[in-house]
Amino acid sequence: MPEPRMNCTIIKNGNIDENKILVSYNDAIYIKKLSESYINHCTGDFICKIDEAYIIKNGYITDRVYNHFLKDNALNVFHNIDLIGNNLELSKCLCNSNSGTIYIEHGAQLLVLII
């Protein structure tokens, strides 16, 4: 049976350096790497495992955050982008689903979301 699959959604690079973005926040979470995502293609609701994240205190990356998930709605996330960094990085990986495994390209630059 056909099944919707993830497609490539890439946000155009911004013009702000990653370090300038990080030092401008006093209390935030810096999510560096996500994986194992699931999205409801009809509603846009998604959940992702946070593989690597850190607390930002007074502009500095401090403690590491463990065992958390990011759960939201894709359109909500796009509407809440406040700043876009200039450090877009893409890589190839495998996407597993009921309909099989395919190669995809994924990645993002630093995005600041107001939630």
N, C-alpha and C positions, 0 to 999 in steps of 0.2 A: 504494500500500500504506500503511495507517495506520502512524504512527510516534509513539512517546511524545515529548512536548514538555515543555519546562521549564514549571513552574507557579510561582505566587507563594508563596514561603516567606519570611515576615517575622518576625523575632524582636522581641518586645515590648520597648519602650524600657526601659533600666535607669534608675538614679537617680544615676549618677556622672558628673560633668563630665569631658569629654575631656581637658582640661588636667591635672586631678588624676590621671587615669590615666597619662598620658604621663610625668609627672615622677616617678612611683613606680617606674620601671624604669631599671636601670643599663646593661643590655646587651640590646637587643631589635631587632626589625625592625618598622617601622610600615608596613603595606601600606595605601595610601590608595585605590588604584583597580585593579580587575581587569577583564579583558575576554577575549574569544575563548575561552570555556569549552566543555568537552566533558564530559559525564557519561555513564557507563554506567548506565542506568536499572535494570539487574538487580542490580548489585553495589554501586552508590553511589560507585564510584571516579570521580574527576574530575581534570581538569587545567585550570588557568586561566593566562593570560598576566598577569604583573604589569606594569601600565602605569606605576604610580607608587608608589615605596616609598622609605623612608629608614631609616638606622641611628639608633637611640636610644642615646646614651652619657650616663650619669649624669643621666638625666632630660631631656636636650635632644635635639632632632632635629638630626642632623648631616648626614653624607654621603648623597647619593642612591644608590639601588641600581638598576642597569640590567640588562636582558636576563635576567630570571629568570622561572621558572614556579612555580606552587604546585600540587603534586600530592599528593592525599590521598584519604580516603574521607569522604563526607558525614556518616555516622553518627559516625565518629571525631571529626570537627570538632565536632559538636554536643555530644558527651560531654566534650570538653576545653575548653569555654567556662568561663573563670574570672571575668571581669568583663564587664559590658555597659554601654556608655555611654548617655547620654541625648540623643544627637544624630542620631537616625534621619532620613535624607534619602532620598527616593524620586525617581526620574526615569523618563521613558519612553524606550524605544529600540526598535530592531528586533532580532529574533532570527531568524537565518538557519539553515535546516536543509534536508535533502533534500526534505522535504515542502512547503517554501515558506518565505516570510518572514511573520512576524506581529509586531504591536506588543506589547511587554510593559512592565511596570513593574518596576523593580528598584532595589536600594539596600540600605544597611545602616548601622547606627551602628557606633561603635568597639567591637570585640570583642577581648578578650584571650584568646588560646588558649594553653594549656599543652601544648607538644609536645615 
